[in-house]
Amino acid sequence: MTTLRNVRLFPRTADARAVDVEIENGRFVSFTPSGSAEAINRTDADGDVIEGAGRALLPSLGDVHAHLDSNRMGQTFRPHTADGTLHGFIMNDRANWRSGERSVRDQADYVIAKIVSSGGTRIRSHTQIDADCGLERFLGVRDALADHSTVLDSQIVAFPQAGIVHEKGVRDLLDAALNEGADLVGGLDPLQYDRDPVAHLNVVFGLAEKHGKGIDIHLHERGSAGVFTVEEIAHRTKALGLQWQVTISHAFALSSNPTPEVERIVELLAEAGISLTTVAPQNGVLPQRGLRENRVALGLGEDGQRDYWSPYGDGDLLRRTWQLAFTNGLRRDEDIETCLDIASRGGAQVMAGARPDATALVDDARFGLGIGAPADFMLLAADTVTSAIMDCPADRDVFKNGELVASAGHLVDSGR
């Protein structure tokens, strides 16, 4: 038994009441007002005591749209050279990724340490699989994630970044990656990039059905093209009984169509049991309120970090939560708190394939901060949830299953 003494649970006001938290077998078992007779009696019992010192207790976060095989964080800065088109970005990455100063596995190790130290205890990473790299990038990320299995939950997507129809042999490479441990099969703009949505989605859904795996499709398609592809994905999801096993990443169709059409698409996603991820882009804000009202799972990711696509990204998930609030133009505390919910519980729901319910974060016994939930959380000095997001304090203690895994920006065991 571990007692976490004198912390403020998801504080909404600067004078939020302190609690003592008991953790057993990696899960929350009680939340008791600090200083109460019950809390004192519990603290006197055998077990470890962690002094919270009045810090805020927030849920741990998740990067559920990462590209751990495509970044240069911590390496010599490299000026951006892509031409601005989707194909140009893809080919620029292909031309340069081998020039990195670390192997794929070592670079992924570095970035994972940054993500965990920022408060992240879950990662879903896409890994590029194409005629150029084969399974090389996939295997590097797979092994790096396995190295950190005690400090985070992870999933890996076999991702055909250069398309499926565009290049020969990609279908077989995806098949091989699923045999080698990939958790999901990916896809990319079946209509506008591969120019053959039927063939593209036949491969994606066929492999998912063959291996009993999930699906996560990048969908940058906007306007009516995006609506068409969402409808096709929803139809196939329902036909194959894959509800809650399919994710659409980006989903720019929801930010580029008239409101009545967007509302219809959201209802379609809810009916089909399709989850979404966003990376909080400037041009691609999702209808968060409508998704929440329709109980569509929505998680937050960082996409690339200082890679061959852009110089942005630093591995800090709390800072990306700030970006989500900023790009949505949110000001009120209750609205900004929903961004933390997306970055924490939302990502957990996406990875677990679960439909959200109406349970409050602090009562959620499966994904939140309720009794019975995994003790995955962080402690940091902040007046409120909103102030934590606005200030992004660097000094954070990160816990996985009740065990300290990172402190002051470094993993506990490795010093990274």
N, C-alpha and C positions, 0 to 999 in steps of 0.2 A: 504493500500500500504506500502510495506517495501522496503527501498533502502539499498543495500549492497554496501558500498563505498570503492573504492580503493582496488580492488582485481585483481589478474592476472589470466585470464581465461585459464585453461589447458596450462600452459606456456611451450613452447618448447625451449626457450632460457632464460638465466638469466636476460636479459633486456626486457623481454616481456612487452608490453604496458599494463598499468593498465586500468581497466574498472569499471564503476558503474553498478550495476545490480538491476533492479526493479522486485519485486515479488508481485503478486496479486492473491488472491484466491489459494495460494499454487503452483502457476506456474510462470515460467520466462516470463516476458512481454517485457523486453528490456535489451540490453547490449550497454552501451554508453561510449566512451572514457572518463576517469576521467579528470576533469579540463576543459572539453569543455563547451561551453555556454549551450548546451542542458542538460548536466549532472548537472550543477549548478542550472539551473531552476528547474529540477526535484527534486533535493535535498531540495530546498527551499519550495517545496510543502508540504502539510500535510502528515504525515506518520512517521513510525519508521525508524531510521537510524542505521545500524550496521556498525561499523568501521572495514574494512577488514585489514587495516594496511599493505597493500602490500602482503598479504599472497596469496598462490596459491589456486585457486578454482578448485577442482577436483570432478568428479561425485561420488556419493555414490556407495558403492560396494554391492555385494550380496554373501551369502553363499548358493549356490543352490544345494549342496550335503552335508548335515549335518546329524548327528545322535545325536540329542539332548537327547535321552534317554540312551545313552551309553557313558558316559564319567565321569572322576573324576577330572576335573579341579577344583582347589581350595580346594581339599580334601587332606588328608594325602597321600604322595606318596606311590604307591604300585608297587613292582617289577613285571616285565613282566613274565607270567607263561604259555602262550600258546605254543603249540608244533610246530607251523610253518605251519601246513596244514590248508586249508580253514575250514574243518570240526572241526579241533582242535580249531581254533579261535572262531568259533560259539559256541562250547560246553563250552569253557573256559568262555566266556561272560555269558552264561546261568548259569554256576555254581556259578558265583561270583557277578552278578549285584545287587542282593539284599543286599549285604554287604556294599553298599555305605553309606556314612555318611549323605546324604540328601535323601529325597524322590525324585522320578523322576521329579515331578513338580518343586520342589525347586531347584534341580540341573539344570534343563532346564532354569529356571528363571536366575540363576547365569550366565550360558553360553550365553544366549541371551543378557544380559547386556554387556558382554565382546565383543560380535560380533558387537552390535550397537555402542558401544563406540569406536570401531576400525574404524568405517566408514560404517558399513553395515546397510542398510535399507530394505533388503529383505532376507528371509530365506526359503529354501525348505528343510524340515527335513523328513528323513525316520524314521519310528518308528517300532520297532520289534513287530511282531504279530506271536505267535506260540503256541504250546500246553502247554508250560510252563507258559508263562505270560498272555496269552489271550489278552485282550485289556488294561491291566493295564498300560503298558508303553505308548501306544498310547494315552490314556486319560490324562495321566500326561503331555505329551508334548502338546496335543491339548489345555489344559487349560492354560499352561504357555504361549503359543503363543497368546491366546486370551487376556491374561493379558497385553500384549505389543502391542495390535493392533493399538495404536496411534503412535507408533514410528517405525513400520516396516510393510511391506507387507509379508505375509507368506503363505506357502502351506505345507500340511502334506501328506506323502505317507504311505499307509498301506503296510508294507514291510514284506514279509514272509522270514525272515533271515534264518530259518532252512529248507527252501524248502516248496513246496506245496504238492508234491507227497510223500515225506519222512514221513510226519506226518498226522495222521487222524484229521479231523476237521478244518484244516487251511482254506480251501475254505470258510466255513461258518463264520469263524472269520473275514476273509477279507471282506466278505459281510456285516457283522455287523459293522465293522469299517467304511465302506463307508456310511452306514446308519447313523453313529454317527458323520459324518462331514469330513472324509478323502477326500482330493481333488484328489488324484491319487491312483491307485493300483500298487504295485510293483511286481518285480520278481527277481529271482536270478539264473543265470547259468542253464538254462533249460536242457541243454544236459549233462554237466559235473558234476553238483551237483545233480540235481533231476533225471537224467538218463532217463527222459521221456519228451522230448521237446514238443511233441504234447499235452500231458495231461496238462503240465505246462502252455503252452501258451493258451490252450483252456480256462483254468480258468482265466488267466489274462485278455485276450481280451473279454471273455464272461462277466466278471464282469464290465469291462470298458463300454461295450455296454449297459449292463443292467442299470447302474447308470448314464450314460452320463458323465463319468469322464475320466481323462487322465491316462497315463501309464508312469512309470519310472522304467526301468529294469536294475539292476546291471548285467553287463556282463564282467566278468573277463576272459572268455574263450579266448584263444589265437589260433593263427594258423588257420588251416582249420575248427576246431570246432567253433571258433568265427565267421568265415565267414558264416558257415551254419546257425548259430542262427541269425545273422544280416539279412540274406536273408529271413528267416522265419518271423522275426519281420516286415521287410519291406513289404513282401507279404500281411500279415494280416492287416497292417496299411492301405495299399492302398485298399484292398478288403472291409474294413469296413468304409472307408472314414474318417480315423482318422488323416489325415495329420495335422501336427503342434500340435498334442496332445500327441505325444509319444516321450519319451526321453530314450536314452541309456546312462547309467552312466559307466564310465571307458573306455569301448570300446577298450579293449586291442588288438582286432583283427587288429586295425589300426596301431599298433606298432610292430606287430609280423608276418607280411606277406610281400612278395616281393612288390616292388613299384608299378608295374602294377596292382596287385591285390588290393592294398590299394586305388589306384586311381579309380578303378572300384567300390569299396565299397563306397567311398565318393560320387561318382555320384549317386549310388543307394540310399544313405541316402538323398541326395538333392531331388531326384525324389519323394521319399516317404514322404518328409516333416518331417523327424525325426531329433530332436535336440540331442545334446551331452552335457555331463558334464565331467569335469576332476578334479582331486584333485592334479594335478601337481606331479605325482609320478616320482621316478628316473627311473624306468623301466616301461614305458607306455606312453612315449611322443607321443602326437597326432600330425598329420600333419596340424598345424594351418594355414599355408598359403593356402594349398589346400582346407581346409574347408571354409576359408574366400572367396576364389575365387568362390567356388560353392554355397556360401550363405547358409551354414549349421550353424544354431545357436549353439554356444559353450559357456557354462558358467563355472565358477570356483567354487569349493567348498573345504571345509576343511576335509570332511569325519569325522572320530572320532577325539576327542581331549583328549589326555592322558587317554585312555580307556583300556579295556581289550584286545584290539588288538595291541596297541603300546603305548609307552610313549610320542609320539610326538603330537604336536598341542597345540596352546595357544589361539585360538579365534581371532587372529589378521589377518584380511583379507588383509591388505596392506602387511604384511609379507608373506602371502600365494601368493600374486601377485609377490613378489620378488622370491619366490620359483618357480613359473611358468616360469619366465624369466630365472632363473638359470638352471633349469632342461632342458630347451630348448637350453641352451648355447648361449643366445642372448647377443649381445654387443652394437649394434647400437641403438641410441635413438628411431628411428622410429619403430624398431622391438620391443623394450621393451614397447613402448606406446601401442602396440597392446595387450599386456598382461593386461594393465589397462582396455582396451576396453572390453576384455573377462570378467574380474572381475566385471565390472560395467554394461555396456549396454548389453553384451552378456548374463549375468544372467537374466536381465530383459526380454530379448527376449525369453529365455527358459521358464520362468515362465508365460509369456503372450501367449505362443504358436504362435510366430510370426517369419516369415522368414526375415532374415536381407536383407537390400538393400544397395545401394552404398552410402548412406548419411553419411557425416562426423559426428563424435561424437558431435562436437560443432554446428552442424546444425540440429541435429535430434530432431524434435519436439515431438516425442513420447517417446523415451527411453534415450535421451542424454542431451545435454546442450543447446539445441536450444530454440527459443522463442515458448512458448506453452507447453514445457515439464514440468513435475513435478519438483519442486524446491527441489530435493533430492541431497545433495552435502556435501562436507566437506571442511573446510579451515585449512590449515597448512602451516608452514614456510618451503618453499622449493624453490630452484632456478628453477627447471624444473620438469616435470613429472618424468623423469628418476631419478633425485636426490631424489624425494619423495619416489620412490619405493626402491631405494638403501639404503636410510637413515632411512626410516620408523619412522619419528619423532613421539614421544609419544603424544605431545600436539596437539590434533585435536579437532576442533569444528564440530559437525555433525548435519546436518539439514534434517528434513523430512517435505516435503510440505512447505518449507520456515520457519519452526519453529525449534529453537535450541532444540535438544533432548539429546545431550551428549557433554561433554566438559572435556578435560584433563583426559580422561580415565574413566569417570563416567556418568551414566545417570543423566540428569538434575533433574528429579523429585524424584528419589529414593536414589541418592547418591551412588549407586552401581557402 
